[in-house]
Amino acid sequence: MLKKGETYTGAVEKNVWGGKGFLKNDEQVVLIKGAIEGQVVEYRVEKTKKQYAEAVVEKVITPSSFELPEREKKNTIPGCEYQDIRYEKQLEIKHGQLQEIFRNFPEISLPAVLPSPQIFGYRNKMEFSCGFETQECFLEEGNKKWNDSGLVLGFHPPQDWAKVIRIDDVFIASRALNFLRQEIEVILQSIVENYSGEKDVRPWNARIHTGLWRGLIMRESAYSQSIIVNFLVSEESDASLWEELVEEVLSLHIPENKKISGIIRTVHTGKSDAIVNPQVSVLWGSELLEEKLGESVFEISPFSFFQTNTLGAELLYSTVRKKIGETSGKNVLDLFCGTGSIGIFCASNAKKIVGIEMIQEAVAVARKNAEKNNVTNAEFYAEKVEKVLPEILQKDSFDTIIVDPPRSGVHPKALQYLAQIPVKKLVYVSCNPSTLERDVRALEMTQKWRLVEVQGVDMFPHTSHLEIVSVIERIDCS
Ligand SMILES: C[S@@+](CC[C@H](N)C(=O)[O-])C[C@H]1O[C@@H](n2cnc3c(N)ncnc32)[C@H](O)[C@@H]1O
């Protein structure tokens, strides 16, 4: 039996869904964070469970043949578990994971994963946290005090949610966004150092919830070549400080001929990083961005959902369009529709599109997006799918269904309603193959449905994530 805290050595057999390395030590399964298929590693066991042990890499003894040569390796970015693996191998790993998860469906077509059209600088949205460069906690008369200094805009390292580390060249972001992160960090450092007013304008200390600067969110549009800069703060603070900041940001010469089209401030008063009820004010320009996917134009508001890989989103939506086929003269049901982008992209010439989405603001944007694209045949409902689906099915009949649920998959009740719909084809888009497999099994149990195809689309190079477009057909429907 493996023991917690002990170190062992072994060869990593594969990378499983979620990114961890897998090996067996005397028949005991070990999942190792940071390990790559083909490496021989020394690993330390952190947790032992009934079915498996969890471990971390202590030392790589033999590198993997799938690893990039040292000179090609980039700065370590949290969340990019596969960044040291050659891209073709990353795709093979993701394909192998799908084959394993869908092993009980031997008859389906499971083609190679479609690569992302762009593998570096592909993200259209970057979120940086703000914190202190150095933080020291000490006791003074029995009370905890903090000796903090410097300001950094960066990422929380995986093992410390309250710390922020600077990474100069984030290879999944564009040159323009990397440049802005760096320059804005310098501007904020200078504002903090030279401030003489009464307010606390230091970075946010996530442990004791003090300070002003909490983060920086930037979104860029390839279509308009413009960028929205969004400062996340704990309060509005001094007006003079914002005037100076806006002036300095606007004076920057951004590479790649990109321009800033809006500077906004979001007050986030909550203690945790999760932004609930953001209070957004526009300091300069506009808070809205427009992006084009194929022939469709979409409006992006500061906190609305939009796929973070623009060219990847075009590939994903084109794949969905191919799977659903011709929609002219047909009624299309777009479940979990977000801001309506899949329906509008794939079925703008349909007789009718009905979208369901529980977030009211997203539905408002979906309606605007339909209008923007002259799609006059779309109706959107701001409701939970499991609640409103029976009512919708009583009003209309559908020829095609698109389902794009969150990671948790489709609610069992909604799945029961879906199973009854007499439609030939269901195209299920998923970012979680495990819940997709669970939902497909539930549909197949009714003996009315059959999984036909599972196509991976890599929207997130260098990470362990993947989008999947699957086709499920109704057996008793001609
Ligand atoms: C993966 S996103 C899909 C976004 C959209 N299809 C797109 O590509 O832009 C899942 C969406 O489902 C919504 N959602 C989650 N649970 C829901 C439910 N029970 N009923 C309706 N919508 C739900 C979320 O708010 C989110 O917008």
The ligand as an SDF file (V2000), in Angstrom:
LIG
                    3D

 27 29  0  0  0  0  0  0  0  0999 V2000
  -21.8300   26.1920  -21.9840 C   0  0  0  0  0  0  0  0  0  0  0  0
  -22.8070   27.6070  -21.8330 S   0  0  0  0  0  0  0  0  0  0  0  0
  -23.5240   27.6900  -23.4150 C   0  0  0  0  0  0  0  0  0  0  0  0
  -23.4000   29.0170  -24.0660 C   0  0  0  0  0  0  0  0  0  0  0  0
  -23.8550   29.1770  -25.4940 C   0  0  0  0  0  0  0  0  0  0  0  0
  -24.3820   28.0090  -26.1140 N   0  0  0  0  0  0  0  0  0  0  0  0
  -22.7020   29.7640  -26.3260 C   0  0  0  0  0  0  0  0  0  0  0  0
  -22.0470   29.0360  -27.0750 O   0  0  0  0  0  0  0  0  0  0  0  0
  -22.4670   30.9630  -26.1870 O   0  0  0  0  0  0  0  0  0  0  0  0
  -24.1300   26.9770  -20.8400 C   0  0  0  0  0  0  0  0  0  0  0  0
  -25.2470   27.9710  -20.5840 C   0  0  0  0  0  0  0  0  0  0  0  0
  -26.3170   27.3090  -19.8980 O   0  0  0  0  0  0  0  0  0  0  0  0
  -26.8910   28.2000  -18.9610 C   0  0  0  0  0  0  0  0  0  0  0  0
  -27.6230   27.3380  -17.9870 N   0  0  0  0  0  0  0  0  0  0  0  0
  -27.0860   26.5910  -16.9910 C   0  0  0  0  0  0  0  0  0  0  0  0
  -28.0500   25.8550  -16.3940 N   0  0  0  0  0  0  0  0  0  0  0  0
  -29.2050   26.1420  -17.0420 C   0  0  0  0  0  0  0  0  0  0  0  0
  -30.5620   25.6670  -16.8960 C   0  0  0  0  0  0  0  0  0  0  0  0
  -30.8780   24.7660  -15.9780 N   0  0  0  0  0  0  0  0  0  0  0  0
  -31.4950   26.1610  -17.7450 N   0  0  0  0  0  0  0  0  0  0  0  0
  -31.1600   27.0940  -18.6760 C   0  0  0  0  0  0  0  0  0  0  0  0
  -29.9140   27.5690  -18.8580 N   0  0  0  0  0  0  0  0  0  0  0  0
  -28.9470   27.0960  -18.0550 C   0  0  0  0  0  0  0  0  0  0  0  0
  -25.7110   28.9870  -18.4420 C   0  0  0  0  0  0  0  0  0  0  0  0
  -26.1350   30.2150  -17.9080 O   0  0  0  0  0  0  0  0  0  0  0  0
  -24.8440   29.1470  -19.7020 C   0  0  0  0  0  0  0  0  0  0  0  0
  -25.1540   30.3310  -20.3790 O   0  0  0  0  0  0  0  0  0  0  0  0
  1  2  1  0
  2  3  1  0
  2 10  1  0
  3  4  1  0
  4  5  1  0
  5  6  1  0
  5  7  1  0
  7  8  2  0
  7  9  1  0
 10 11  1  0
 11 12  1  0
 11 26  1  0
 12 13  1  0
 13 14  1  0
 13 24  1  0
 14 15  1  0
 14 23  1  0
 15 16  2  0
 16 17  1  0
 17 18  1  0
 17 23  2  0
 18 19  1  0
 18 20  2  0
 20 21  1  0
 21 22  2  0
 22 23  1  0
 24 25  1  0
 24 26  1  0
 26 27  1  0
M  CHG  2   2   1   9  -1
M  END
$$$$
